[in-house]
Amino acid sequence: MEILHIILVSLGSLIVLFIIAKILGNRQVSQLSLFDYIIGITLGSIAAEMATSLEDDFLKPLTAMVVYTAVAALVSLAGREWQKAREILEGRPVVLFEDGKLYKHNLRKSKMTVNEFLCAARVAGYFDLNDIQAAVLEHNGEVSFLPTAKARPLNPEDMGLVPEPAQLCHNLILDGRVIEHNLHRAGFDEVWLDKQLHAQDISDVKDVLLGFYDGKELTVYLSKAKPDSEDAMI
């Protein structure tokens, strides 16, 4: 009975955590503020305690989870509505490098060493600081880099070109199944899709692993495709 109790409460805690996550919103770990990180750890600990507790009274940890969720929701609301609260909870961006000057005070304030800054620059593709106009530590812990005019990538405007507006790709086939609402959103029907597949010598949609329309043509990847060698891995 104890094992059954743990299984049922564990499943219940997972459901509660999922609901809480949907309430608080979907964000990557790198986007979490310090407060969000603390709340996440605390809720996970409470859920684990609730799942492994052999006592029948699981309402106490459940109540604690609801309280933490309510506080997190209120804090998130305060951060969205009031600039001052957002600065306190998330902090403000800090300029680490600008116009050839590396700010030691701001590095120390951000708890970052010079080596860590250089590592972040290399990860972003900058091995020469002379290619960087400015670097800013964002509130989520990521460093944003602004390249100098000579180091930034060439764009169509530099060449006097006006390319056509980009369009979102519509995934029309996934794992051999047609996604009908995406097909209709793209302005097509299954008759058009069948013609496109037959034009590429594909008779059965089940043979398609992925098929998407980029605004110009249908691109198809077959599920039976294999690498040239067995060790072709990344």
BATI-264702 format. One line per 10 residues: their letters; for each residue y, z, x of N, C-alpha, C, CB. Coordinates in steps of 0.02 Angstrom, whole numbers, plus 50000, padded with zeros to 5 digits. Glycine has a CB too. Layout:
N
a = Y,Z,X,Y,Z,X,Y,Z,X,Y,Z,X | ...
END
This chain:
234
meilhiilvs = 49939,50000,50042,50000,50000,50000,50063,50000,50043,50000,50061,49953 | 50060,50035,50100,50119,50037,50143,50135,49967,50170,50108,50086,50200 | 50082,49930,50189,50093,49862,50214,50123,49818,50160,50026,49831,50239 | 50099,49823,50098,50125,49784,50042,50198,49803,50029,50082,49796,49979 | 50213,49868,50034,50281,49891,50024,50328,49860,50076,50285,49968,50027 | 50306,49859,50139,50347,49831,50193,50358,49756,50181,50314,49843,50262 | 50305,49721,50160,50311,49649,50148,50361,49634,50093,50242,49619,50131 | 50355,49670,50038,50399,49659,49981,50472,49675,49997,50377,49699,49921 | 50483,49732,50030,50551,49752,50048,50580,49705,50100,50553,49825,50073 | 50538,49681,50146,50562,49633,50197,50586,49569,50164,50506,49618,50248
lgslivlfii = 50547,49544,50117,50567,49484,50081,50631,49496,50042,50511,49461,50034 | 50636,49555,50012,50696,49572,49974,50758,49575,50019,50687,49638,49939 | 50749,49604,50079,50806,49610,50125,50828,49542,50150,50788,49655,50185 | 50780,49496,50160,50797,49428,50181,50838,49392,50127,50734,49388,50197 | 50817,49402,50064,50854,49371,50009,50925,49399,50005,50817,49383,49942 | 50931,49465,50013,50998,49496,50011,51041,49471,50069,50991,49572,50015 | 51012,49466,50129,51049,49441,50187,51071,49369,50176,51008,49446,50250 | 51028,49328,50145,51047,49259,50132,51105,49256,50083,50986,49220,50103 | 51103,49296,50031,51158,49298,49982,51222,49321,50016,51140,49345,49923 | 51218,49372,50058,51276,49397,50094,51305,49342,50139,51258,49459,50135
akilgnrqvs = 51261,49306,50174,51284,49253,50218,51321,49199,50179,51225,49222,50256 | 51296,49182,50119,51330,49132,50078,51397,49158,50054,51286,49113,50019 | 51402,49223,50041,51465,49252,50019,51517,49250,50076,51455,49324,49994 | 51495,49269,50135,51541,49273,50192,51557,49205,50220,51511,49317,50247 | 51516,49154,50207,51530,49087,50230,51489,49068,50291,51603,49080,50247 | 51477,49003,50299,51437,48978,50355,51481,48965,50415,51399,48914,50334 | 51466,49000,50469,51502,48989,50532,51454,48995,50590,51561,49038,50539 | 51468,48956,50643,51426,48961,50702,51442,49025,50739,51438,48900,50748 | 51396,49045,50783,51405,49106,50822,51468,49103,50863,51345,49119,50867 | 51484,49043,50891,51544,49036,50932,51607,49043,50892,51543,48970,50968
qlslfdyiig = 51603,49037,50825,51662,49042,50782,51672,49113,50755,51656,48993,50725 | 51625,49158,50768,51630,49225,50741,51682,49265,50779,51562,49260,50745 | 51722,49303,50741,51768,49349,50773,51729,49412,50793,51827,49367,50725 | 51761,49456,50832,51728,49517,50853,51707,49559,50793,51774,49558,50898 | 51749,49562,50742,51733,49600,50681,51673,49570,50646,51794,49603,50634 | 51671,49503,50640,51614,49469,50608,51550,49484,50646,51626,49394,50604 | 51555,49483,50712,51496,49496,50754,51470,49567,50742,51513,49486,50829 | 51515,49616,50739,51495,49685,50727,51463,49692,50658,51556,49732,50732 | 51493,49661,50608,51466,49664,50540,51396,49633,50538,51513,49627,50491 | 51387,49576,50572,51323,49543,50573,51268,49586,50604,51328,49477,50610
itlgsiaaem = 51284,49617,50660,51235,49661,50693,51217,49720,50648,51262,49686,50761 | 51268,49750,50618,51257,49808,50575,51215,49791,50515,51324,49837,50552 | 51230,49735,50481,51191,49715,50423,51119,49700,50443,51222,49653,50390 | 51108,49669,50500,51041,49656,50523,51002,49720,50537,51042,49613,50585 | 51037,49769,50566,51004,49833,50580,50985,49869,50516,51049,49877,50623 | 51030,49868,50467,51016,49901,50404,50958,49867,50368,51079,49901,50358 | 50957,49800,50370,50903,49763,50337,50836,49778,50370,50916,49687,50340 | 50835,49783,50437,50773,49800,50471,50750,49870,50454,50782,49792,50547 | 50797,49916,50451,50781,49985,50433,50754,49989,50362,50842,50031,50440 | 50785,49950,50317,50762,49950,50248,50692,49920,50242,50811,49911,50204
atsleddflk = 50677,49870,50284,50612,49836,50280,50556,49880,50308,50614,49770,50317 | 50571,49918,50360,50518,49957,50393,50515,50029,50369,50529,49957,50467 | 50562,50049,50328,50561,50117,50302,50504,50124,50251,50629,50136,50270 | 50466,50176,50258,50410,50187,50213,50430,50229,50153,50353,50220,50250 | 50492,50249,50150,50515,50288,50093,50527,50241,50033,50579,50326,50110 | 50518,50268,49974,50527,50228,49914,50601,50215,49899,50496,50263,49855 | 50645,50256,49924,50716,50250,49910,50749,50200,49957,50751,50318,49914 | 50749,50136,49936,50782,50086,49976,50851,50069,49949,50739,50023,49979 | 50874,50106,49898,50940,50094,49870,50996,50115,49918,50947,50131,49804 | 50982,50166,49960,51034,50189,50006,51052,50135,50057,51011,50252,50042
pltamvvyta = 51003,50106,50093,51022,50052,50139,51049,49991,50103,50962,50033,50181 | 51025,49977,50043,51051,49921,50004,51124,49932,49986,51009,49910,49941 | 51140,49994,49967,51210,50011,49952,51254,50003,50014,51215,50083,49925 | 51228,50024,50071,51266,50017,50134,51279,49943,50149,51228,50050,50193 | 51230,49900,50137,51239,49828,50148,51293,49800,50102,51174,49791,50138 | 51293,49821,50040,51344,49798,49992,51413,49821,50014,51328,49824,49920 | 51418,49884,50038,51483,49910,50061,51509,49870,50120,51477,49985,50079 | 51465,49859,50170,51485,49819,50229,51506,49749,50209,51428,49816,50280 | 51470,49719,50161,51488,49652,50139,51555,49651,50105,51434,49626,50091 | 51568,49702,50062,51632,49706,50028,51690,49714,50077,51633,49764,49978
vaalvslagr = 51680,49756,50127,51732,49766,50178,51744,49702,50217,51712,49823,50227 | 51689,49668,50236,51695,49605,50273,51732,49552,50232,51626,49579,50294 | 51717,49549,50166,51750,49501,50123,51825,49516,50117,51717,49500,50053 | 51842,49580,50110,51912,49600,50105,51950,49585,50170,51918,49675,50088 | 51917,49599,50226,51948,49586,50291,51959,49511,50301,51905,49614,50349 | 51909,49471,50280,51915,49398,50284,51972,49373,50241,51850,49365,50264 | 51979,49401,50181,52034,49383,50136,52101,49401,50167,52026,49417,50068 | 52105,49461,50196,52167,49482,50228,52186,49436,50286,52161,49555,50254 | 52135,49414,50324,52148,49369,50379,52174,49302,50357,52086,49360,50420 | 52151,49279,50298,52174,49214,50273,52244,49218,50243,52126,49188,50221
ewqkareile = 52261,49275,50214,52323,49281,50177,52381,49306,50221,52314,49327,50119 | 52366,49347,50271,52420,49377,50311,52412,49362,50385,52423,49453,50300 | 52464,49331,50413,52462,49311,50483,52452,49370,50529,52526,49275,50501 | 52486,49426,50516,52481,49485,50559,52410,49512,50560,52530,49539,50536 | 52379,49515,50502,52310,49539,50498,52264,49493,50537,52287,49545,50425 | 52277,49427,50533,52234,49379,50569,52241,49388,50644,52253,49307,50549 | 52302,49403,50667,52312,49413,50739,52277,49476,50763,52387,49417,50755 | 52277,49528,50721,52244,49591,50740,52168,49582,50742,52262,49647,50691 | 52141,49547,50692,52068,49539,50686,52040,49487,50734,52050,49521,50615 | 52075,49432,50742,52049,49377,50782,52083,49368,50849,52054,49314,50743
grpvvlfedg = 52142,49397,50856,52180,49388,50917,52219,49323,50915,52133,49388,50977 | 52257,49310,50968,52297,49249,50972,52275,49207,51031,52371,49267,50979 | 52284,49141,51027,52267,49098,51084,52308,49118,51145,52280,49024,51067 | 52276,49114,51204,52309,49134,51266,52309,49074,51314,52273,49195,51299 | 52368,49058,51341,52375,49004,51388,52351,49027,51457,52448,48978,51392 | 52299,48995,51483,52271,49015,51548,52298,48971,51605,52196,49011,51546 | 52313,48909,51589,52333,48861,51640,52383,48812,51609,52272,48822,51670 | 52438,48797,51645,52487,48751,51619,52531,48725,51675,52530,48784,51564 | 52540,48658,51676,52584,48626,51725,52567,48646,51797,52657,48643,51710 | 52503,48648,51813,52481,48663,51880,52484,48737,51899,52523,48626,51927
klykhnlrks = 52494,48781,51850,52498,48852,51863,52441,48888,51828,52566,48881,51840 | 52404,48928,51866,52349,48968,51839,52375,49039,51830,52287,48966,51887 | 52375,49064,51768,52405,49128,51753,52355,49185,51762,52433,49128,51681 | 52362,49221,51817,52317,49276,51833,52321,49331,51781,52332,49304,51902 | 52382,49347,51757,52391,49400,51708,52353,49385,51643,52465,49411,51693 | 52357,49322,51620,52323,49304,51558,52247,49301,51568,52349,49237,51533 | 52224,49282,51628,52153,49284,51642,52127,49355,51639,52138,49253,51711 | 52164,49401,51669,52144,49471,51669,52146,49499,51598,52189,49513,51715 | 52197,49479,51560,52204,49501,51491,52145,49476,51448,52271,49477,51461 | 52121,49417,51465,52066,49386,51427,51997,49406,51453,52073,49311,51428
kmtvneflca = 51996,49452,51503,51933,49474,51533,51894,49415,51562,51889,49511,51481 | 51929,49369,51594,51899,49309,51623,51917,49304,51696,51921,49246,51584 | 51867,49289,51737,51880,49280,51808,51897,49207,51822,51818,49302,51850 | 51921,49194,51883,51937,49125,51902,51875,49082,51902,51971,49124,51972 | 51819,49111,51926,51756,49074,51927,51734,49054,51856,51702,49115,51961 | 51742,49099,51809,51724,49084,51740,51769,49029,51711,51729,49147,51697 | 51833,49031,51730,51879,48979,51707,51858,48911,51736,51951,48996,51726 | 51842,48910,51801,51821,48848,51833,51756,48821,51802,51813,48858,51908 | 51712,48867,51785,51648,48848,51753,51662,48815,51685,51602,48910,51744 | 51708,48846,51645,51725,48818,51580,51756,48748,51588,51774,48865,51543
arvagyfdln = 51796,48740,51641,51827,48675,51653,51774,48623,51670,51878,48680,51711 | 51726,48641,51712,51673,48594,51731,51630,48575,51671,51630,48623,51787 | 51615,48625,51629,51575,48612,51569,51611,48562,51524,51560,48678,51531 | 51678,48567,51522,51718,48521,51481,51727,48453,51515,51785,48552,51465 | 51703,48446,51577,51707,48382,51612,51764,48376,51661,51713,48329,51562 | 51797,48432,51677,51854,48431,51723,51834,48466,51788,51917,48465,51692 | 51820,48426,51840,51803,48453,51905,51864,48458,51951,51749,48411,51939 | 51920,48430,51929,51983,48431,51967,52037,48460,51921,52002,48360,51992 | 52066,48517,51941,52117,48549,51900,52179,48506,51894,52136,48617,51928 | 52188,48458,51939,52245,48413,51935,52240,48366,51875,52251,48372,51999
diqaavlehn = 52182,48363,51844,52173,48322,51784,52188,48360,51721,52102,48294,51782 | 52204,48425,51728,52217,48467,51669,52291,48482,51662,52177,48534,51675 | 52318,48467,51603,52388,48483,51589,52395,48556,51566,52416,48436,51535 | 52349,48578,51523,52351,48646,51498,52281,48667,51476,52401,48652,51439 | 52269,48732,51479,52206,48761,51456,52221,48823,51415,52158,48778,51516 | 52191,48828,51356,52205,48883,51310,52140,48917,51289,52243,48858,51248 | 52138,48983,51295,52080,49021,51271,52090,49034,51197,52072,49088,51311 | 52046,49007,51155,52051,49015,51083,52024,49083,51062,52014,48958,51046 | 52037,49101,51000,52015,49167,50976,51940,49173,50970,52047,49181,50909 | 51904,49116,50968,51831,49118,50963,51797,49120,51031,51806,49059,50924
gevsflptak = 51837,49125,51085,51809,49129,51152,51801,49063,51188,51744,49163,51148 | 51814,49007,51153,51809,48942,51184,51875,48924,51219,51791,48888,51132 | 51871,48886,51273,51930,48864,51309,51944,48791,51292,51922,48873,51386 | 52004,48777,51267,52025,48709,51250,52066,48680,51308,52065,48707,51184 | 52052,48618,51325,52086,48586,51382,52126,48526,51358,52035,48565,51436 | 52187,48520,51383,52230,48462,51370,52234,48423,51435,52301,48483,51344 | 52206,48361,51437,52208,48323,51499,52278,48295,51513,52158,48265,51495 | 52292,48281,51575,52355,48249,51594,52355,48177,51568,52365,48251,51671 | 52413,48147,51567,52419,48079,51541,52375,48030,51579,52491,48056,51543 | 52369,48040,51646,52329,47993,51685,52254,48005,51679,52349,47997,51758
arplnpedmg = 52235,48064,51655,52164,48081,51651,52135,48074,51581,52154,48151,51675 | 52178,48067,51531,52151,48063,51463,52119,47995,51450,52207,48076,51411 | 52070,47993,51405,52035,47929,51392,52082,47877,51363,51977,47941,51345 | 52069,47815,51379,52107,47759,51351,52091,47752,51277,52092,47694,51389 | 52143,47742,51236,52132,47733,51165,52162,47667,51142,52163,47792,51125 | 52143,47644,51083,52167,47578,51059,52243,47572,51058,52140,47565,50990 | 52279,47626,51043,52351,47623,51040,52382,47605,51107,52379,47690,51015 | 52350,47629,51162,52374,47612,51228,52371,47537,51242,52334,47649,51281 | 52323,47504,51209,52314,47432,51220,52346,47390,51165,52240,47417,51224 | 52382,47423,51119,52416,47387,51066,52369,47362,51012,52453,47330,51093
lvpepaqlch = 52311,47394,51005,52261,47373,50956,52263,47418,50895,52192,47373,50987 | 52247,47390,50838,52243,47429,50775,52173,47419,50746,52299,47407,50724 | 52126,47462,50764,52057,47453,50738,52053,47470,50664,52009,47497,50777 | 52000,47446,50633,51988,47461,50562,51973,47535,50553,51930,47418,50535 | 51994,47563,50496,51980,47634,50484,51906,47650,50487,52008,47656,50417 | 51889,47705,50519,51819,47725,50524,51794,47750,50456,51809,47780,50577 | 51729,47742,50444,51699,47764,50382,51641,47812,50397,51674,47704,50341 | 51629,47856,50349,51573,47902,50355,51508,47863,50346,51578,47959,50303 | 51457,47882,50385,51391,47852,50377,51356,47884,50318,51350,47860,50442 | 51324,47843,50278,51286,47868,50221,51211,47865,50238,51301,47827,50156
nlildgrvie = 51179,47922,50240,51107,47924,50251,51072,47903,50186,51084,47996,50273 | 51041,47845,50188,51010,47818,50128,50935,47832,50125,51021,47744,50125 | 50903,47840,50184,50832,47854,50186,50819,47910,50236,50791,47790,50205 | 50782,47960,50216,50762,48015,50260,50688,48029,50250,50805,48079,50247 | 50650,48026,50305,50579,48040,50302,50543,48000,50248,50567,48114,50290 | 50559,47936,50243,50525,47892,50197,50545,47898,50124,50454,47905,50201 | 50599,47935,50111,50622,47944,50041,50693,47919,50035,50616,48018,50020 | 50706,47884,49981,50773,47858,49967,50816,47913,49937,50770,47797,49919 | 50875,47923,49966,50922,47972,49939,50967,47936,49890,50964,48007,49997 | 50950,47939,49827,50981,47897,49776,51056,47911,49768,50947,47908,49709
hnlhragfde = 51076,47975,49770,51148,47988,49759,51190,47962,49816,51159,48064,49750 | 51163,47962,49878,51199,47932,49934,51201,47856,49928,51166,47952,50001 | 51146,47827,49903,51143,47755,49894,51196,47732,49843,51073,47734,49870 | 51202,47769,49788,51251,47752,49737,51322,47766,49761,51237,47790,49672 | 51331,47819,49801,51397,47835,49828,51421,47780,49875,51395,47903,49865 | 51374,47749,49910,51392,47694,49955,51406,47629,49917,51336,47682,50006 | 51391,47630,49852,51406,47571,49810,51349,47522,49804,51465,47535,49837 | 51288,47545,49817,51230,47500,49815,51176,47529,49769,51202,47489,49886 | 51124,47488,49758,51067,47510,49718,51002,47495,49756,51066,47474,49648 | 50946,47511,49726,50882,47503,49760,50863,47430,49771,50827,47538,49721
vwldkqlhaq = 50890,47385,49728,50877,47314,49737,50908,47290,49803,50905,47272,49677 | 50970,47311,49815,51004,47294,49878,50967,47324,49938,51077,47319,49878 | 50944,47386,49930,50908,47419,49985,50843,47383,50001,50895,47492,49967 | 50807,47362,49950,50744,47326,49961,50756,47261,49998,50708,47311,49893 | 50810,47225,49980,50826,47163,50014,50842,47175,50087,50885,47128,49980 | 50879,47229,50101,50897,47245,50169,50835,47263,50210,50947,47304,50171 | 50789,47299,50180,50728,47318,50216,50684,47257,50229,50689,47370,50176 | 50677,47214,50180,50636,47154,50189,50667,47108,50241,50627,47117,50122 | 50733,47107,50246,50766,47066,50296,50750,47091,50366,50842,47066,50285 | 50730,47154,50372,50711,47183,50437,50635,47190,50442,50745,47251,50447
disdvkdvll = 50599,47152,50400,50525,47150,50401,50495,47219,50387,50500,47124,50468 | 50525,47256,50341,50499,47322,50321,50479,47317,50248,50552,47379,50333 | 50416,47325,50234,50391,47317,50166,50387,47383,50127,50324,47284,50167 | 50380,47437,50163,50371,47503,50131,50423,47552,50157,50300,47530,50143 | 50460,47581,50111,50513,47629,50131,50484,47691,50164,50555,47649,50070 | 50420,47704,50152,50388,47763,50182,50381,47756,50258,50319,47774,50151 | 50388,47695,50283,50384,47684,50355,50450,47699,50391,50364,47612,50370 | 50501,47716,50352,50568,47727,50381,50578,47802,50391,50623,47698,50334 | 50593,47820,50453,50609,47890,50468,50681,47906,50450,50596,47905,50543 | 50726,47860,50467,50798,47869,50452,50829,47800,50441,50834,47907,50509
gfydgkeltv = 50868,47796,50388,50906,47735,50375,50976,47754,50350,50870,47690,50323 | 51027,47727,50383,51096,47744,50363,51140,47682,50362,51125,47797,50410 | 51191,47685,50319,51239,47630,50312,51306,47654,50339,51246,47607,50237 | 51333,47616,50389,51394,47636,50423,51457,47601,50397,51388,47625,50495 | 51452,47568,50340,51508,47531,50312,51503,47457,50327,51572,47558,50340 | 51456,47437,50370,51448,47367,50388,51376,47343,50378,51470,47355,50459 | 51329,47384,50402,51260,47363,50399,51213,47424,50393,51242,47321,50461 | 51151,47409,50375,51100,47461,50369,51063,47466,50435,51051,47447,50310 | 51063,47525,50465,51026,47537,50527,50965,47578,50511,51070,47574,50580 | 50907,47555,50536,50843,47586,50518,50805,47607,50580,50800,47537,50476
ylskakpdse = 50776,47668,50576,50731,47694,50629,50663,47706,50597,50760,47759,50661 | 50612,47675,50626,50545,47680,50597,50510,47743,50620,50504,47620,50616 | 50469,47771,50576,50432,47832,50591,50375,47819,50639,50406,47863,50528 | 50352,47757,50645,50296,47741,50689,50317,47723,50759,50257,47683,50660 | 50382,47724,50773,50406,47707,50840,50383,47760,50890,50482,47700,50841 | 50362,47737,50949,50338,47782,51001,50374,47766,51067,50261,47777,51010 | 50384,47816,51110,50415,47803,51175,50370,47761,51218,50432,47868,51210 | 50400,47728,51268,50361,47685,51313,50311,47725,51355,50407,47646,51359 | 50329,47788,51370,50284,47830,51410,50278,47898,51378,50310,47837,51482 | 50223,47933,51392,50210,47997,51361,50259,48051,51385,50139,48019,51375
dami = 50288,48041,51444,50333,48093,51471,50406,48078,51457,50322,48100,51546 | 50419,48033,51408,50489,48017,51392,50518,48071,51347,50493,47948,51357 | 50538,48125,51377,50567,48181,51340,50634,48199,51370,50520,48243,51341 | 50676,48231,51329,50742,48253,51351,50748,48328,51341,50799,48216,51313
END
